[in-house]
Amino acid sequence: MTMTAGAATSSPRKGADATLDRVLADLGAITGMAVAVFDEDGREIAGVPPVADSGQWNAETVEVPIVVSGLDVGRVRVRAHGGDRDAVIQAESVARLAASFVEGRAQAEREQHAMAAELDAMADELLARYEEITTLSQLGEALGAVFEPKEICRISLQRAQLATGAQSGLVALSETDVLSTEAGAEDAAAVAAARCAVRTRRQVLLHEGESPETGAESEVAAGGPLLAVPLVPMTGGEVDAPLGALVVGRPPGAGRFTAGDAKLATSIAMQVASAIRSSRLIASLREAERVQHEIEIAADVQRALLPGSPPTLAGLELSGRCVPATNVGGDLYDHVLDRSGGLWLLIADVAGHSIGSALIMAMARTVLRREIADGRSPTEVLAATNETLYADLDASGLFITVFCGRLDLATGDFTYASGGQNPPLLRRASGELVELDADGMPAGFLPTIQYEEKKLRLSAGDLVVLYTDGVVEAEGTDGTLFGEDRLRNVVEKSGDAPASSVVGAIFEGLDQHGGHQADDVTLLAARWGDPI
Amino acid sequence: MSRLTRILVVDDEPHILRMLKVLLSKHGYDVTVAIDGGDGLQRVRADRPDIVVLDANMPVFDGYELCRRIRDDESLSPQPYVLMLTAGGQAKDAEKAATAGVDEFMTKPFSPVQFAARLAEIQAGRA
């Protein structure tokens, strides 16, 4: 591009501006005057006739300044035809004409330059946006299939360095106020900048030698330019606490980071934070799913521990049911035949209904069955079970309430003992209701426990109902407990109904009472017919 | 001292053209531009660029044809490095580009930073 004198931004050569040469030539031909244009340093740019000899300029010479945007950028000189007034006025007119031509062109060129500069600035801005969009879209693509936080950090750091022209950096995640570097090099200044970004929730732009104001870290100065941004996930308005920080750095002597770099890094950080949050969410969902699966397995195992169909015994009908409040329960009932013609009725309740309670229950069942197989009496069975399980119960802070009774199938003699279990109800064929109470503490209270042994004889038509506290403590929709009175009422009215019907009627009563089942509910009923 | 690496950018989108010109000028290249295949061929012959960055789809004749004509022109020696930019970026386009004599195929959108970095590599390779 050829510069006119007016632009005065480069050093124009004479003859370089053909248009100006032509205009001056025409002007010279018409007026017969010598016309020349000089730049601000007094160098001739164009002239007619070529008048390098300064001797041509004399007293008859008229000089007019060339002014562009208020700046004096050159001169037009015209030599008048003579010293008289008319000749000078004429020369001045010609000089003004030439000057305004140069000024007009210079002005137009300035405007053109300004417009070009503006367009370049817009293109620059467009480049920055283009970079941002591409970086974010590539990052999104790269993070799409990654769920491991460390890998997310590694990929993001790589992209952030590329996009901001950084050579170093790190991504740190904070967990309960501790910031740990997941990707990149543990540079002291970078770590301090990361802390500062997390604490202030703002970007930290450091020039070489500067240090972030982070109190304890205030002595750490950046070796080269540093840029730290907090990892804040995208949310629907509410501002979450930063999950960590992204830091990029350049070597000493390299150019400082710009506001554009900070903007880009912030966009990247937002995407990284969202990916990290999703990854944590997925991990916790997977964990919950895994735990749920294990609980279901435990529930299956526990169901298998409950007795199957009751044995068919002449003169005796049995029915039991256990409904845990959650997947796994702490209740147990059992019926076991021993080698000396006795039928054992057991019911127990471990505090809580967690996996731990279920495990203790499984152990208790094994120990109780073993003690029964060893031919012991009910008090001996409970004492031995307590001694065996005491250490485990004590360690886990759990205890077991348990009732066990042995029914001599030949005589109808029922010998029983209880460790803090709700006393079973005996409904005599006559309609009389008896509580089968016996003194004893729940297993797990003391290392050694003495149990009271009680004994009575069942008559034909008698009904024994064993139950856990989940029955009487079931809370109804109106807030009242199901209670012993309701239970006694159902048992009292059962007449000579089969044991299974009595169990069914109690569950029906619980259903009618309504409410949410908060505890395991377990029942075992036995109806004594005629001894063989 | 060797002259600046000269890059010719051929694209019918004025804003892409301006953007690339600003980007590459900032990175110290001597940049000339052309707005279609025909214009592009004239500029290649006149300016003798070291690298030609061309769009795939352009009026008069497209980027593939422009590249073929550059390759067929024996007066152009040494031949420029030809980098094609395309919005499509499918496998068959890349194949077509390779057949036309394109050295490198890049898809839009591209990262300006990565683009400049790649050009620096190409420049280093040709030095």
Interface residues (C-beta under 8 A of the other chain):
Chain A: L119 D120 A123 D124 L126 L127 Y130 E131 I133 T134 T135 S137 Q138 L162 A163 G165
Chain B: H15 R18 M19 K21 V22 L23 K26 P109 F110 S111 P112 V113 Q114
